[in-house]
Amino acid sequence: MKQMKKIFQVAIGMVFLSNLALAQNEVDALRYSQLNYGGGTARSAAMAGSFGALGGDFSSLSLNPAGIAIYRRNEFTLTPSFFNQRTTSNYTGNTLDDYKSNFNFSNVGVVLAYYDDNTKKDWKGIVFGFGYNRLNNFNSRFTMEGKNYNSSLLDIYLADANANGGDVNNFDQFGTRLAWDTYLLDTLPGGNLYHVLPQYGETQTKSVTTTGSMGETVFTLGGNYSDKLYLGATMGIPRIRYTEESTYQEKADSVGSNGFKSYQLNQNLSTTGSGLNMKFGMIYKPIDWVRIGAAVHSPTYYNMHDSWNSSMTSSFTGINSFKSGTADSPQGTFDYSLTTPMRAIGSLGFVIKKIGLINADYEYVDYSAARMSSSKYNFLNENTAIRDKYTQANNFRLGTEWRLHPMSVRAGVAYYGTPFKKGTGNDGARISYTAGFGFREENFFIDFAYVFTMTTENYYFYDATITSPSVNNSKSSSALMTMGFKF
């Protein structure tokens, strides 16, 4: 009776099946809408990405393009970085730790500047820059485990099977059909469907490994008007590369009369995408020691490609051991479009003679404005979920630099507000603490930065209406080094 109640709850709405099949959904829309300005150059990262009113750093081409107009000399930068992420999960009272590391390039770029301090014209300089800034790092690994006395993933598959009248040909090929082919779903005499867990209490384990990144190639043009007003525009060509491999297992606490021991579901997802956006910015210097910055980022329009597959293995013992086996899904592929939200950024900076810089950025972004579309599918349910789950976020970044020639020391903090609406039972806010130092000579500089980020987010193994979340606390750290040459 308890199992039937769960099945009825799940059968009320079948939207969750897209999540189980690793297809396109609101989770993907949020993943590719969130940015992290802790990438780019080490100087910017050490100041928590807070550079909106200062400029003169290649990272500003992805933040406030007017920052390029501050340059007076040509420059080349290259930034290798090391990333490490650790996640502590708590599922039904059980705690596990897991981690993943990777090496990457956070930035490479060239700035070509023309500046004439002696000209009588109002426009004193024009600057062009192109290169790459990393905007997000998708490398992570986390493992969750605990006993569930209330539900099973098999409830989901059984509900789908009943919703399709028991017609095997209409079962979801990436889940329900696999459960059927491995005898996890079966029929009683008379044709009624059931699954192999007559009562709950199984141990559920899930491990998720993700790799990839999001970065953009930038082409930026800026101009300097009377050393008072700086204007800039960037054409950004972002690229996405994301892979996810997950393993989910349910293991019976004791072998019942049907001989069921355990089953395992393996899922693989690969996503690639390329897009286009525009950024416009200005920096105004009302007096020598004050800078006011503003920037607008257009929505980014992506062309996306997903491919995914699943496999399931069941284990039985005794007279039912013949039911043990493996089933594989077909390879799923789909092309679609994704539009991520626009951004608006306001900045205030202070230049304290030639020894200090302070900058504060405020950023507004509405994650509920993301949209997915395709000529082959209307994405009505997914776009509704985006509007229902996500909200406007207020992001703040504060950074400072102090020069002790030839050395500079830097520090900063960034807070990225939760993208989730109240009542959704999730947080997802991020806070980053940053620090760094650098050495600058006339034609060469080298900078170092360390970024430490914390966030907490709920992860659901399946339908949130019938299962508790795993509370995942993630802590990541990045070490960056920028080498730069002026010429």
Secondary structure by P-SEA (a helix, b strand, c coil): caaaaaaaaaaccccccccccccccaaaaaaaaccccccccaaaaaacccccccccccccccccccccccccccbbbbbbbbbbbbbbbbcccbbbbbbcccccccccbbbbbbbbccccccccbbbbbbbbbbcccccbbbbbbbbbccccaaaaaaaaaaaacccccccccccaaaaaaaccccccccccccccccccbbbbbbbbbbbbbbbbbbbbbbccccccbbbbccccbbbbbbbbbbbbbbbbcccccccccbbbbbbbbbbbbcccccccbbbbcccccbbbbbbcccbbbbbbbbbccbbbbbbbccccccccbbbbbcbbbbbbbbbbbbbbbbbbbbbccccbbbbbbbbbbbcccbbbbcccccaaaaaaaaaacbbbbbbbbbbbbbbcccbbbbcbbbbbcccccccccccbbbbbbbccccccccccccccbbbbbbbbbbbbccccccccccbbbbbbbbbbbbbbbcc
